[in-house]
Amino acid sequence: MDENFIQERIAQLRIKKGVSARDMSLSLGQSESYINTIENKKSLPSMTVFLYICEYFEITPMEFFDEGNSDPEKLKELIKDLKQLDEKSLSNIAGLAKELADKK
């Protein structure tokens, strides 16, 4: 993880969510240029605002820092759905996931 990870991760998650930096800033109760300032590597969020950012993306801080997970919100939703499956369905999905991962 490099020193620009936080700023780049916020930009990545914001773009995936399909919101502008201005809208996100205002949703967080900040000035309209707040997220742009972070994404342009001029500042970092305070710990309190960082937690609000995680809440905004509906992810945990641990999910935010998981570099191997490009879409933590979607993965969280998938895991929630998988927990509702019976054993046979879960095994089928696991086999499919392994097959797709092996082709990657």
C-alpha positions, 0 to 999 in steps of 0.5 A: 500500500503506497502513500496515495492509497486512501485518496485513490481508493476514495476516488475508485469507490466514488466512481463505482458508486456513480456520484460526483465528488461535489455530491459526495462532499455535500452528503458528508456535510463538507464543503463542495470541494472537500472530496476533490481536495482529498482526491487531488492529494492535497489533504487526507480526511480526519479519522471521524470523516474517514469513518463517515466515508466508509459509512457512505460507501456502506463498507467497513474500514477493513473493507476499505483497506482491502486492496484485493477487493475492487468492489467491497459493496458488491462483495458484501452483498454477495456474501449476504446472499450466499449465507441464505443458500442451502448446502447444495446451492452453495457448493454449486456456486463455489465450484463456479467461482473456482472455475471462473477464478482459474480462467482468470 
